[in-house]
Amino acid sequence: MALAITLLLTGIAAILLEFFVPAFGLIGIIGGASVVASIIKAFKFSTAAGAVFLTASLIIVPALMLIFFRIFPKTFIGRKLILHRRMDSREGFESTAVDYTELAGKDGTAHTDLRPSGTIIVNNLKYSAVTGGEYIEKGKKVEILKTEGSRIIVTEAK
């Protein structure tokens, strides 16, 4: 019976460890197999013991995982591993691409050679841009044909 208890505790620990050690699921599989082996050992001891281990495994393992993940963020390691600060637009974080539609039709200067991609300057701001396939030398005037999301498409100005 001691072996069944040891296998159950080892299995639970391995399942929890799987969340923090990158082992491609191997530790979790070993933990699950250990829990199953503990149930089998308990059934070999007696049917009642097996039923208790099975019920305990189905209740205790998810409950311990839930408790662990509620407590873990408050531990020393959890505070180091989990990002607690919000990243919102007021702090300069953006989750969406910048809208460049207002640049369409404006003129600028090629800051680098565009072959076909490079950097342009429009209104003293640098932007990444692409051409339709043609080469534009650094310093040449460019015209922004259109924008597609965060992509700026330019041609050499006439």
Long-range contacts (C-beta under 8 A, 24 or more apart in sequence): 1-41, 1-42, 1-45, 1-49, 3-38, 3-41, 4-38, 4-39, 4-41, 4-42, 4-45, 4-49, 4-53, 5-38, 6-38, 7-34, 7-35, 7-37, 7-38, 7-41, 8-34, 8-35, 8-38, 8-39, 8-53, 8-56, 8-57, 10-34, 11-35, 11-36, 11-37, 11-38, 12-60, 12-61, 12-64, 15-61, 15-65, 16-64, 16-65, 16-68, 35-61, 97-149, 97-150, 98-150, 100-127, 100-147, 100-149, 100-150, 100-152, 101-147, 103-127, 103-144, 103-147, 103-152, 104-144, 104-145, 104-146, 104-147, 105-143, 105-144, 106-143, 106-144, 107-141, 107-142, 107-143, 107-144, 107-157, 108-141, 108-142, 108-143, 108-144, 108-154, 109-139, 109-140, 109-141, 109-142, 110-136, 110-137, 110-138, 110-139, 110-140, 110-141, 110-142, 111-138, 112-138, 113-137, 113-138, 114-142, 114-154, 120-144, 120-152, 120-154, 127-152, 128-152, 129-153, 129-154, 130-154, 131-155, 131-156
